[in-house]
Amino acid sequence: ITIEAVRAAHATAEGAVRAALDRARSLGPALGCFTEILDDHALARARELDAMPASARGPLWGVPIAVKDNIC
């Protein structure tokens, strides 16, 4: 899922998050890059974003991110 698809309403923020979670789960163990994945929080936030009107959506609306664990 691309941000262009989400912006054009061909996909949802929830769909983008689900795809990102699936990829993190499949690659995470081999790469050792995630200490914690917050599925429930990410999906709940994506549903909130999907409920927002298009006029309130910023340029990175619906884009899933990962935060490096050494950031304070």
All heavy atoms as TSV, in Angstrom:
chain	resi	resn	atom	element	x	y	z
A	1	ILE	N	N	0.860	-1.182	0.000
A	1	ILE	CA	C	0.000	0.000	0.000
A	1	ILE	C	C	0.898	1.233	0.000
A	1	ILE	O	O	1.820	1.324	0.793
A	1	ILE	CB	C	-0.920	0.023	1.230
A	1	ILE	CG1	C	-1.901	-1.149	1.146
A	1	ILE	CG2	C	-1.658	1.343	1.342
A	1	ILE	CD1	C	-2.826	-1.266	2.324
A	2	THR	N	N	0.602	2.158	-0.880
A	2	THR	CA	C	1.392	3.387	-0.968
A	2	THR	C	C	0.611	4.553	-0.389
A	2	THR	O	O	-0.613	4.507	-0.279
A	2	THR	CB	C	1.738	3.717	-2.426
A	2	THR	OG1	O	0.515	4.011	-3.127
A	2	THR	CG2	C	2.475	2.571	-3.106
A	3	ILE	N	N	1.327	5.616	-0.029
A	3	ILE	CA	C	0.663	6.815	0.485
A	3	ILE	C	C	-0.240	7.417	-0.585
A	3	ILE	O	O	-1.288	7.959	-0.286
A	3	ILE	CB	C	1.679	7.847	1.024
A	3	ILE	CG1	C	0.965	8.988	1.751
A	3	ILE	CG2	C	2.553	8.386	-0.089
A	3	ILE	CD1	C	0.130	8.563	2.919
A	4	GLU	N	N	0.146	7.267	-1.843
A	4	GLU	CA	C	-0.696	7.782	-2.926
A	4	GLU	C	C	-2.042	7.054	-2.943
A	4	GLU	O	O	-3.086	7.672	-3.166
A	4	GLU	CB	C	0.007	7.636	-4.278
A	4	GLU	CG	C	1.189	8.561	-4.463
A	4	GLU	CD	C	2.468	8.046	-3.811
A	4	GLU	OE1	O	2.545	6.844	-3.431
A	4	GLU	OE2	O	3.404	8.850	-3.668
A	5	ALA	N	N	-2.038	5.752	-2.711
A	5	ALA	CA	C	-3.282	4.981	-2.677
A	5	ALA	C	C	-4.156	5.403	-1.509
A	5	ALA	O	O	-5.375	5.512	-1.633
A	5	ALA	CB	C	-2.983	3.484	-2.597
A	6	VAL	N	N	-3.528	5.681	-0.371
A	6	VAL	CA	C	-4.289	6.126	0.795
A	6	VAL	C	C	-4.873	7.509	0.538
A	6	VAL	O	O	-6.050	7.757	0.794
A	6	VAL	CB	C	-3.412	6.115	2.064
A	6	VAL	CG1	C	-4.151	6.716	3.252
A	6	VAL	CG2	C	-2.970	4.690	2.398
A	7	ARG	N	N	-4.059	8.411	0.015
A	7	ARG	CA	C	-4.540	9.772	-0.262
A	7	ARG	C	C	-5.679	9.776	-1.278
A	7	ARG	O	O	-6.592	10.587	-1.200
A	7	ARG	CB	C	-3.400	10.633	-0.788
A	7	ARG	CG	C	-2.473	11.093	0.292
A	7	ARG	CD	C	-1.501	12.113	-0.259
A	7	ARG	NE	N	-0.504	12.401	0.753
A	7	ARG	CZ	C	0.769	12.601	0.497
A	7	ARG	NH1	N	1.211	12.552	-0.733
A	7	ARG	NH2	N	1.604	12.856	1.462
A	8	ALA	N	N	-5.618	8.889	-2.254
A	8	ALA	CA	C	-6.653	8.823	-3.290
A	8	ALA	C	C	-7.863	8.009	-2.839
A	8	ALA	O	O	-8.774	7.790	-3.617
A	8	ALA	CB	C	-6.073	8.226	-4.564
A	9	ALA	N	N	-7.851	7.556	-1.593
A	9	ALA	CA	C	-8.947	6.773	-1.008
A	9	ALA	C	C	-9.103	5.404	-1.664
A	9	ALA	O	O	-10.162	4.805	-1.614
A	9	ALA	CB	C	-10.254	7.558	-1.028
A	10	HIS	N	N	-8.026	4.900	-2.278
A	10	HIS	CA	C	-8.030	3.531	-2.794
A	10	HIS	C	C	-7.642	2.555	-1.688
A	10	HIS	O	O	-7.766	1.348	-1.863
A	10	HIS	CB	C	-7.062	3.380	-3.966
A	10	HIS	CG	C	-7.417	4.248	-5.133
A	10	HIS	ND1	N	-8.616	4.144	-5.805
A	10	HIS	CD2	C	-6.733	5.244	-5.731
A	10	HIS	CE1	C	-8.642	5.040	-6.775
A	10	HIS	NE2	N	-7.519	5.727	-6.753
A	11	ALA	N	N	-7.112	3.094	-0.595
A	11	ALA	CA	C	-6.720	2.299	0.568
A	11	ALA	C	C	-6.985	3.148	1.806
A	11	ALA	O	O	-7.200	4.353	1.709
A	11	ALA	CB	C	-5.248	1.925	0.481
A	12	THR	N	N	-6.952	2.516	2.961
A	12	THR	CA	C	-7.195	3.225	4.214
A	12	THR	C	C	-5.926	3.264	5.050
A	12	THR	O	O	-4.994	2.498	4.814
A	12	THR	CB	C	-8.293	2.517	5.030
A	12	THR	OG1	O	-7.824	1.194	5.364
A	12	THR	CG2	C	-9.608	2.442	4.265
A	13	ALA	N	N	-5.914	4.154	6.033
A	13	ALA	CA	C	-4.799	4.182	6.975
A	13	ALA	C	C	-4.725	2.848	7.707
A	13	ALA	O	O	-3.637	2.319	7.934
A	13	ALA	CB	C	-4.971	5.334	7.960
A	14	GLU	N	N	-5.872	2.290	8.054
A	14	GLU	CA	C	-5.882	0.989	8.727
A	14	GLU	C	C	-5.255	-0.091	7.841
A	14	GLU	O	O	-4.478	-0.923	8.314
A	14	GLU	CB	C	-7.289	0.581	9.133
A	14	GLU	CG	C	-7.315	-0.711	9.920
A	14	GLU	CD	C	-8.685	-1.115	10.420
A	14	GLU	OE1	O	-9.658	-0.363	10.232
A	14	GLU	OE2	O	-8.773	-2.204	11.006
A	15	GLY	N	N	-5.559	-0.069	6.568
A	15	GLY	CA	C	-4.965	-1.027	5.643
A	15	GLY	C	C	-3.461	-0.859	5.547
A	15	GLY	O	O	-2.713	-1.843	5.506
A	16	ALA	N	N	-3.005	0.384	5.528
A	16	ALA	CA	C	-1.570	0.657	5.473
A	16	ALA	C	C	-0.883	0.165	6.744
A	16	ALA	O	O	0.203	-0.428	6.684
A	16	ALA	CB	C	-1.319	2.151	5.271
A	17	VAL	N	N	-1.527	0.381	7.886
A	17	VAL	CA	C	-0.951	-0.069	9.155
A	17	VAL	C	C	-0.924	-1.593	9.210
A	17	VAL	O	O	0.069	-2.192	9.631
A	17	VAL	CB	C	-1.713	0.531	10.353
A	17	VAL	CG1	C	-1.343	-0.159	11.654
A	17	VAL	CG2	C	-1.441	2.022	10.446
A	18	ARG	N	N	-2.002	-2.237	8.788
A	18	ARG	CA	C	-2.022	-3.710	8.783
A	18	ARG	C	C	-0.897	-4.271	7.896
A	18	ARG	O	O	-0.218	-5.227	8.262
A	18	ARG	CB	C	-3.369	-4.232	8.320
A	18	ARG	CG	C	-4.446	-4.111	9.357
A	18	ARG	CD	C	-5.740	-4.797	8.925
A	18	ARG	NE	N	-6.783	-4.537	9.880
A	18	ARG	CZ	C	-6.913	-5.164	11.061
A	18	ARG	NH1	N	-6.035	-6.096	11.402
A	18	ARG	NH2	N	-7.885	-4.865	11.879
A	19	ALA	N	N	-0.684	-3.658	6.733
A	19	ALA	CA	C	0.388	-4.098	5.841
A	19	ALA	C	C	1.755	-3.898	6.496
A	19	ALA	O	O	2.628	-4.769	6.411
A	19	ALA	CB	C	0.310	-3.352	4.513
A	20	ALA	N	N	1.941	-2.761	7.156
A	20	ALA	CA	C	3.209	-2.484	7.830
A	20	ALA	C	C	3.431	-3.455	8.992
A	20	ALA	O	O	4.553	-3.937	9.199
A	20	ALA	CB	C	3.238	-1.046	8.330
A	21	LEU	N	N	2.382	-3.754	9.739
A	21	LEU	CA	C	2.496	-4.708	10.847
A	21	LEU	C	C	2.837	-6.104	10.336
A	21	LEU	O	O	3.685	-6.797	10.922
A	21	LEU	CB	C	1.204	-4.745	11.666
A	21	LEU	CG	C	0.911	-3.508	12.508
A	21	LEU	CD1	C	-0.502	-3.582	13.079
A	21	LEU	CD2	C	1.930	-3.346	13.620
A	22	ASP	N	N	2.200	-6.510	9.255
A	22	ASP	CA	C	2.500	-7.821	8.664
A	22	ASP	C	C	3.968	-7.896	8.244
A	22	ASP	O	O	4.650	-8.894	8.481
A	22	ASP	CB	C	1.601	-8.108	7.465
A	22	ASP	CG	C	0.159	-8.367	7.841
A	22	ASP	OD1	O	-0.127	-8.623	9.044
A	22	ASP	OD2	O	-0.700	-8.323	6.939
A	23	ARG	N	N	4.445	-6.835	7.627
A	23	ARG	CA	C	5.841	-6.812	7.172
A	23	ARG	C	C	6.804	-6.802	8.363
A	23	ARG	O	O	7.820	-7.487	8.348
A	23	ARG	CB	C	6.078	-5.592	6.288
A	23	ARG	CG	C	7.436	-5.570	5.651
A	23	ARG	CD	C	7.315	-5.143	4.207
A	23	ARG	NE	N	8.603	-4.888	3.626
A	23	ARG	CZ	C	9.249	-5.779	2.886
A	23	ARG	NH1	N	8.707	-6.945	2.641
A	23	ARG	NH2	N	10.419	-5.488	2.371
A	24	ALA	N	N	6.466	-6.038	9.384
A	24	ALA	CA	C	7.314	-5.996	10.579
A	24	ALA	C	C	7.374	-7.363	11.246
A	24	ALA	O	O	8.442	-7.799	11.691
A	24	ALA	CB	C	6.778	-4.953	11.556
A	25	ARG	N	N	6.251	-8.049	11.292
A	25	ARG	CA	C	6.209	-9.385	11.900
A	25	ARG	C	C	7.015	-10.395	11.064
A	25	ARG	O	O	7.669	-11.266	11.618
A	25	ARG	CB	C	4.772	-9.868	12.017
A	25	ARG	CG	C	3.964	-9.093	13.006
A	25	ARG	CD	C	3.870	-9.809	14.328
A	25	ARG	NE	N	3.071	-9.009	15.230
A	25	ARG	CZ	C	3.538	-8.457	16.337
A	25	ARG	NH1	N	4.776	-8.645	16.688
A	25	ARG	NH2	N	2.761	-7.739	17.104
A	26	SER	N	N	6.974	-10.256	9.738
A	26	SER	CA	C	7.684	-11.225	8.899
A	26	SER	C	C	9.194	-10.964	8.859
A	26	SER	O	O	9.979	-11.905	8.833
A	26	SER	CB	C	7.105	-11.249	7.483
A	26	SER	OG	O	7.391	-10.053	6.805
A	27	LEU	N	N	9.598	-9.700	8.854
A	27	LEU	CA	C	11.025	-9.373	8.753
A	27	LEU	C	C	11.695	-9.123	10.096
A	27	LEU	O	O	12.916	-9.267	10.211
A	27	LEU	CB	C	11.224	-8.137	7.879
A	27	LEU	CG	C	10.853	-8.282	6.416
A	27	LEU	CD1	C	11.022	-6.958	5.693
A	27	LEU	CD2	C	11.688	-9.361	5.759
A	28	GLY	N	N	10.923	-8.742	11.088
A	28	GLY	CA	C	11.477	-8.373	12.392
A	28	GLY	C	C	12.390	-9.404	13.015
A	28	GLY	O	O	13.516	-9.077	13.433
A	29	PRO	N	N	11.976	-10.671	13.099
A	29	PRO	CA	C	12.848	-11.668	13.738
A	29	PRO	C	C	14.195	-11.840	13.022
A	29	PRO	O	O	15.236	-11.946	13.665
A	29	PRO	CB	C	12.022	-12.956	13.664
A	29	PRO	CG	C	10.599	-12.490	13.602
A	29	PRO	CD	C	10.649	-11.218	12.798
A	30	ALA	N	N	14.196	-11.829	11.712
A	30	ALA	CA	C	15.445	-12.005	10.963
A	30	ALA	C	C	16.352	-10.785	11.095
A	30	ALA	O	O	17.581	-10.915	11.150
A	30	ALA	CB	C	15.139	-12.268	9.490
A	31	LEU	N	N	15.755	-9.602	11.158
A	31	LEU	CA	C	16.537	-8.369	11.223
A	31	LEU	C	C	16.850	-7.931	12.649
A	31	LEU	O	O	17.769	-7.149	12.866
A	31	LEU	CB	C	15.804	-7.239	10.495
A	31	LEU	CG	C	15.540	-7.460	9.007
A	31	LEU	CD1	C	14.721	-6.311	8.437
A	31	LEU	CD2	C	16.843	-7.627	8.256
A	32	GLY	N	N	16.055	-8.388	13.603
A	32	GLY	CA	C	16.244	-7.976	14.991
A	32	GLY	C	C	16.041	-6.489	15.184
A	32	GLY	O	O	16.716	-5.854	15.980
A	33	CYS	N	N	15.096	-5.915	14.435
A	33	CYS	CA	C	14.959	-4.461	14.432
A	33	CYS	C	C	13.827	-3.914	15.302
A	33	CYS	O	O	13.712	-2.709	15.438
A	33	CYS	CB	C	14.795	-3.970	13.000
A	33	CYS	SG	S	13.431	-4.731	12.123
A	34	PHE	N	N	13.026	-4.770	15.901
A	34	PHE	CA	C	11.920	-4.287	16.730
A	34	PHE	C	C	11.999	-4.894	18.122
A	34	PHE	O	O	12.150	-6.103	18.267
A	34	PHE	CB	C	10.564	-4.651	16.108
A	34	PHE	CG	C	10.324	-4.011	14.773
A	34	PHE	CD1	C	10.401	-4.753	13.614
A	34	PHE	CD2	C	10.030	-2.661	14.681
A	34	PHE	CE1	C	10.191	-4.160	12.376
A	34	PHE	CE2	C	9.832	-2.066	13.440
A	34	PHE	CZ	C	9.913	-2.817	12.291
A	35	THR	N	N	11.896	-4.038	19.134
A	35	THR	CA	C	11.841	-4.537	20.500
A	35	THR	C	C	10.400	-4.695	20.960
A	35	THR	O	O	10.118	-5.496	21.830
A	35	THR	CB	C	12.569	-3.592	21.482
A	35	THR	OG1	O	11.984	-2.294	21.397
A	35	THR	CG2	C	14.053	-3.512	21.159
A	36	GLU	N	N	9.519	-3.917	20.344
A	36	GLU	CA	C	8.100	-3.969	20.697
A	36	GLU	C	C	7.283	-3.464	19.510
A	36	GLU	O	O	7.656	-2.482	18.870
A	36	GLU	CB	C	7.832	-3.094	21.922
A	36	GLU	CG	C	6.448	-3.186	22.479
A	36	GLU	CD	C	6.295	-2.410	23.779
A	36	GLU	OE1	O	7.180	-1.617	24.134
A	36	GLU	OE2	O	5.263	-2.607	24.433
A	37	ILE	N	N	6.176	-4.135	19.247
A	37	ILE	CA	C	5.254	-3.706	18.195
A	37	ILE	C	C	3.893	-3.529	18.847
A	37	ILE	O	O	3.358	-4.455	19.449
A	37	ILE	CB	C	5.194	-4.727	17.041
A	37	ILE	CG1	C	6.573	-4.874	16.391
A	37	ILE	CG2	C	4.156	-4.301	16.001
A	37	ILE	CD1	C	6.652	-5.942	15.320
A	38	LEU	N	N	3.353	-2.328	18.753
A	38	LEU	CA	C	2.102	-1.989	19.427
A	38	LEU	C	C	0.917	-2.080	18.465
A	38	LEU	O	O	0.345	-1.074	18.059
A	38	LEU	CB	C	2.211	-0.586	20.038
A	38	LEU	CG	C	3.397	-0.376	20.982
A	38	LEU	CD1	C	3.518	1.075	21.397
A	38	LEU	CD2	C	3.260	-1.274	22.204
A	39	ASP	N	N	0.557	-3.307	18.123
A	39	ASP	CA	C	-0.513	-3.551	17.153
A	39	ASP	C	C	-1.811	-2.828	17.510
A	39	ASP	O	O	-2.370	-2.105	16.683
A	39	ASP	CB	C	-0.826	-5.051	17.051
A	39	ASP	CG	C	0.339	-5.873	16.582
A	39	ASP	OD1	O	1.387	-5.856	17.264
A	39	ASP	OD2	O	0.189	-6.540	15.554
A	40	ASP	N	N	-2.310	-3.063	18.715
A	40	ASP	CA	C	-3.616	-2.510	19.104
A	40	ASP	C	C	-3.622	-0.988	19.045
A	40	ASP	O	O	-4.564	-0.384	18.544
A	40	ASP	CB	C	-4.015	-2.988	20.498
A	40	ASP	CG	C	-4.257	-4.486	20.549
A	40	ASP	OD1	O	-4.568	-5.073	19.485
A	40	ASP	OD2	O	-4.143	-5.065	21.648
A	41	HIS	N	N	-2.561	-0.376	19.557
A	41	HIS	CA	C	-2.474	1.085	19.548
A	41	HIS	C	C	-2.412	1.610	18.109
A	41	HIS	O	O	-3.103	2.568	17.759
A	41	HIS	CB	C	-1.252	1.554	20.335
A	41	HIS	CG	C	-1.059	3.031	20.320
A	41	HIS	ND1	N	-1.832	3.882	21.062
A	41	HIS	CD2	C	-0.201	3.804	19.617
A	41	HIS	CE1	C	-1.453	5.133	20.819
A	41	HIS	NE2	N	-0.464	5.107	19.946
A	42	ALA	N	N	-1.596	0.982	17.289
A	42	ALA	CA	C	-1.438	1.424	15.904
A	42	ALA	C	C	-2.746	1.295	15.128
A	42	ALA	O	O	-3.131	2.206	14.390
A	42	ALA	CB	C	-0.337	0.621	15.221
A	43	LEU	N	N	-3.440	0.182	15.304
A	43	LEU	CA	C	-4.706	-0.023	14.585
A	43	LEU	C	C	-5.794	0.926	15.077
A	43	LEU	O	O	-6.582	1.444	14.283
A	43	LEU	CB	C	-5.149	-1.479	14.705
A	43	LEU	CG	C	-4.280	-2.462	13.922
A	43	LEU	CD1	C	-4.603	-3.892	14.322
A	43	LEU	CD2	C	-4.464	-2.261	12.429
A	44	ALA	N	N	-5.833	1.168	16.387
A	44	ALA	CA	C	-6.829	2.105	16.928
A	44	ALA	C	C	-6.590	3.504	16.382
A	44	ALA	O	O	-7.535	4.208	15.984
A	44	ALA	CB	C	-6.783	2.104	18.453
A	45	ARG	N	N	-5.333	3.924	16.350
A	45	ARG	CA	C	-5.009	5.252	15.815
A	45	ARG	C	C	-5.334	5.333	14.326
A	45	ARG	O	O	-5.840	6.352	13.848
A	45	ARG	CB	C	-3.536	5.571	16.065
A	45	ARG	CG	C	-3.134	6.937	15.599
A	45	ARG	CD	C	-3.842	8.042	16.370
A	45	ARG	NE	N	-3.421	9.330	15.855
A	45	ARG	CZ	C	-4.232	10.330	15.571
A	45	ARG	NH1	N	-5.520	10.226	15.813
A	45	ARG	NH2	N	-3.770	11.448	15.096
A	46	ALA	N	N	-5.070	4.276	13.589
A	46	ALA	CA	C	-5.384	4.269	12.157
A	46	ALA	C	C	-6.892	4.422	11.940
A	46	ALA	O	O	-7.316	5.151	11.038
A	46	ALA	CB	C	-4.891	2.980	11.519
A	47	ARG	N	N	-7.695	3.775	12.767
A	47	ARG	CA	C	-9.153	3.924	12.638
A	47	ARG	C	C	-9.584	5.364	12.923
A	47	ARG	O	O	-10.482	5.892	12.259
A	47	ARG	CB	C	-9.861	2.950	13.577
A	47	ARG	CG	C	-9.767	1.523	13.106
A	47	ARG	CD	C	-10.560	0.561	14.005
A	47	ARG	NE	N	-10.004	-0.755	13.870
A	47	ARG	CZ	C	-9.236	-1.370	14.760
A	47	ARG	NH1	N	-8.964	-0.788	15.913
A	47	ARG	NH2	N	-8.762	-2.571	14.533
A	48	GLU	N	N	-8.930	5.999	13.909
A	48	GLU	CA	C	-9.216	7.406	14.192
A	48	GLU	C	C	-8.872	8.267	12.983
A	48	GLU	O	O	-9.623	9.176	12.616
A	48	GLU	CB	C	-8.411	7.884	15.396
A	48	GLU	CG	C	-8.844	7.307	16.720
A	48	GLU	CD	C	-7.900	7.697	17.853
A	48	GLU	OE1	O	-7.029	8.578	17.661
A	48	GLU	OE2	O	-8.029	7.107	18.937
A	49	LEU	N	N	-7.736	7.994	12.369
A	49	LEU	CA	C	-7.322	8.758	11.195
A	49	LEU	C	C	-8.290	8.568	10.037
A	49	LEU	O	O	-8.632	9.529	9.336
A	49	LEU	CB	C	-5.917	8.352	10.765
A	49	LEU	CG	C	-4.785	8.760	11.699
A	49	LEU	CD1	C	-3.485	8.115	11.254
A	49	LEU	CD2	C	-4.654	10.267	11.759
A	50	ASP	N	N	-8.746	7.340	9.839
A	50	ASP	CA	C	-9.695	7.077	8.753
A	50	ASP	C	C	-11.006	7.820	8.952
A	50	ASP	O	O	-11.690	8.138	7.977
A	50	ASP	CB	C	-9.956	5.574	8.617
A	50	ASP	CG	C	-8.809	4.841	7.941
A	50	ASP	OD1	O	-8.083	5.479	7.146
A	50	ASP	OD2	O	-8.644	3.637	8.207
A	51	ALA	N	N	-11.353	8.106	10.200
A	51	ALA	CA	C	-12.607	8.813	10.491
A	51	ALA	C	C	-12.477	10.328	10.285
A	51	ALA	O	O	-13.493	11.028	10.260
A	51	ALA	CB	C	-13.040	8.518	11.925
A	52	MET	N	N	-11.258	10.826	10.126
A	52	MET	CA	C	-11.055	12.263	9.949
A	52	MET	C	C	-11.527	12.714	8.565
A	52	MET	O	O	-11.387	11.969	7.599
A	52	MET	CB	C	-9.571	12.612	10.074
A	52	MET	CG	C	-8.990	12.445	11.449
A	52	MET	SD	S	-7.195	12.670	11.467
A	52	MET	CE	C	-7.056	14.372	10.983
A	53	PRO	N	N	-12.060	13.927	8.483
A	53	PRO	CA	C	-12.423	14.445	7.153
A	53	PRO	C	C	-11.169	14.706	6.313
A	53	PRO	O	O	-10.096	14.988	6.853
A	53	PRO	CB	C	-13.148	15.754	7.466
A	53	PRO	CG	C	-12.699	16.134	8.831
A	53	PRO	CD	C	-12.347	14.870	9.549
A	54	ALA	N	N	-11.305	14.617	5.023
A	54	ALA	CA	C	-10.166	14.809	4.123
A	54	ALA	C	C	-9.502	16.165	4.323
A	54	ALA	O	O	-8.287	16.294	4.189
A	54	ALA	CB	C	-10.616	14.636	2.674
A	55	SER	N	N	-10.281	17.178	4.677
A	55	SER	CA	C	-9.732	18.527	4.857
A	55	SER	C	C	-8.790	18.624	6.057
A	55	SER	O	O	-7.985	19.546	6.137
A	55	SER	CB	C	-10.864	19.536	5.010
A	55	SER	OG	O	-11.639	19.225	6.162
A	56	ALA	N	N	-8.862	17.675	6.987
A	56	ALA	CA	C	-8.024	17.705	8.186
A	56	ALA	C	C	-6.781	16.846	8.054
A	56	ALA	O	O	-5.998	16.739	8.987
A	56	ALA	CB	C	-8.845	17.245	9.390
A	57	ARG	N	N	-6.576	16.242	6.916
A	57	ARG	CA	C	-5.465	15.315	6.725
A	57	ARG	C	C	-4.226	16.038	6.218
A	57	ARG	O	O	-4.265	16.719	5.212
A	57	ARG	CB	C	-5.862	14.215	5.744
A	57	ARG	CG	C	-7.020	13.407	6.269
A	57	ARG	CD	C	-7.502	12.397	5.268
A	57	ARG	NE	N	-8.617	11.629	5.819
A	57	ARG	CZ	C	-9.241	10.669	5.170
A	57	ARG	NH1	N	-8.865	10.344	3.957
A	57	ARG	NH2	N	-10.240	10.033	5.746
A	58	GLY	N	N	-3.121	15.848	6.931
A	58	GLY	CA	C	-1.853	16.462	6.554
A	58	GLY	C	C	-1.097	15.607	5.551
A	58	GLY	O	O	-1.550	14.529	5.154
A	59	PRO	N	N	0.099	16.039	5.165
A	59	PRO	CA	C	0.857	15.347	4.121
A	59	PRO	C	C	1.325	13.940	4.518
A	59	PRO	O	O	1.532	13.108	3.653
A	59	PRO	CB	C	2.045	16.263	3.856
A	59	PRO	CG	C	2.122	17.153	5.033
A	59	PRO	CD	C	0.750	17.255	5.603
A	60	LEU	N	N	1.495	13.665	5.789
A	60	LEU	CA	C	1.931	12.338	6.219
A	60	LEU	C	C	0.792	11.540	6.854
A	60	LEU	O	O	1.028	10.525	7.508
A	60	LEU	CB	C	3.104	12.447	7.197
A	60	LEU	CG	C	4.376	13.023	6.596
A	60	LEU	CD1	C	5.463	13.147	7.656
A	60	LEU	CD2	C	4.858	12.173	5.442
A	61	TRP	N	N	-0.424	11.984	6.638
A	61	TRP	CA	C	-1.585	11.319	7.191
A	61	TRP	C	C	-1.599	9.857	6.766
A	61	TRP	O	O	-1.444	9.529	5.600
A	61	TRP	CB	C	-2.864	12.013	6.692
A	61	TRP	CG	C	-4.125	11.336	7.097
A	61	TRP	CD1	C	-4.857	11.605	8.203
A	61	TRP	CD2	C	-4.789	10.271	6.424
A	61	TRP	NE1	N	-5.930	10.768	8.265
A	61	TRP	CE2	C	-5.914	9.928	7.181
A	61	TRP	CE3	C	-4.542	9.558	5.264
A	61	TRP	CZ2	C	-6.792	8.927	6.819
A	61	TRP	CZ3	C	-5.410	8.551	4.904
A	61	TRP	CH2	C	-6.525	8.254	5.679
A	62	GLY	N	N	-1.749	8.970	7.742
A	62	GLY	CA	C	-1.887	7.548	7.453
A	62	GLY	C	C	-0.601	6.794	7.189
A	62	GLY	O	O	-0.632	5.613	6.909
A	63	VAL	N	N	0.551	7.451	7.301
A	63	VAL	CA	C	1.823	6.799	7.035
A	63	VAL	C	C	2.323	6.132	8.327
A	63	VAL	O	O	2.590	6.817	9.304
A	63	VAL	CB	C	2.882	7.801	6.522
A	63	VAL	CG1	C	4.236	7.129	6.344
A	63	VAL	CG2	C	2.419	8.448	5.236
A	64	PRO	N	N	2.443	4.816	8.335
A	64	PRO	CA	C	2.969	4.142	9.528
A	64	PRO	C	C	4.457	4.450	9.706
A	64	PRO	O	O	5.184	4.607	8.723
A	64	PRO	CB	C	2.781	2.654	9.234
A	64	PRO	CG	C	1.858	2.574	8.075
A	64	PRO	CD	C	2.015	3.859	7.322
A	65	ILE	N	N	4.898	4.543	10.960
A	65	ILE	CA	C	6.305	4.789	11.240
A	65	ILE	C	C	6.814	3.817	12.299
A	65	ILE	O	O	6.028	3.228	13.032
A	65	ILE	CB	C	6.559	6.237	11.725
A	65	ILE	CG1	C	5.836	6.490	13.055
A	65	ILE	CG2	C	6.156	7.253	10.685
A	65	ILE	CD1	C	6.319	7.711	13.775
A	66	ALA	N	N	8.103	3.683	12.363
A	66	ALA	CA	C	8.765	2.946	13.443
A	66	ALA	C	C	9.679	3.949	14.143
A	66	ALA	O	O	10.284	4.800	13.499
A	66	ALA	CB	C	9.573	1.783	12.884
A	67	VAL	N	N	9.771	3.849	15.450
A	67	VAL	CA	C	10.604	4.773	16.235
A	67	VAL	C	C	11.780	3.990	16.793
A	67	VAL	O	O	11.589	2.941	17.433
A	67	VAL	CB	C	9.793	5.415	17.377
A	67	VAL	CG1	C	10.666	6.321	18.216
A	67	VAL	CG2	C	8.610	6.199	16.814
A	68	LYS	N	N	12.966	4.480	16.555
A	68	LYS	CA	C	14.173	3.823	17.056
A	68	LYS	C	C	14.159	3.831	18.577
A	68	LYS	O	O	13.828	4.828	19.197
A	68	LYS	CB	C	15.402	4.560	16.527
A	68	LYS	CG	C	16.701	3.961	16.921
A	68	LYS	CD	C	17.353	3.317	15.725
A	68	LYS	CE	C	18.738	2.801	16.070
A	68	LYS	NZ	N	18.765	1.394	16.322
A	69	ASP	N	N	14.513	2.717	19.194
A	69	ASP	CA	C	14.385	2.584	20.638
A	69	ASP	C	C	15.418	3.344	21.444
A	69	ASP	O	O	15.320	3.440	22.650
A	69	ASP	CB	C	14.404	1.115	21.052
A	69	ASP	CG	C	15.737	0.438	20.808
A	69	ASP	OD1	O	16.547	0.981	20.062
A	69	ASP	OD2	O	15.946	-0.644	21.377
A	70	ASN	N	N	16.397	3.962	20.809
A	70	ASN	CA	C	17.384	4.732	21.569
A	70	ASN	C	C	17.083	6.222	21.573
A	70	ASN	O	O	17.894	7.023	21.993
A	70	ASN	CB	C	18.800	4.478	21.046
A	70	ASN	CG	C	19.026	5.019	19.658
A	70	ASN	OD1	O	18.083	5.367	18.957
A	70	ASN	ND2	N	20.280	5.093	19.255
A	71	ILE	N	N	15.907	6.621	21.136
A	71	ILE	CA	C	15.518	8.021	21.143
A	71	ILE	C	C	14.871	8.337	22.498
A	71	ILE	O	O	13.962	7.631	22.940
A	71	ILE	CB	C	14.539	8.344	19.991
A	71	ILE	CG1	C	15.258	8.146	18.664
A	71	ILE	CG2	C	13.988	9.754	20.125
A	71	ILE	CD1	C	14.384	8.344	17.455
A	72	CYS	N	N	15.353	9.361	23.139
A	72	CYS	CA	C	14.794	9.757	24.441
A	72	CYS	C	C	13.956	11.008	24.269
A	72	CYS	O	O	14.260	11.875	23.543
A	72	CYS	CB	C	15.888	10.033	25.436
A	72	CYS	SG	S	16.841	8.581	25.876
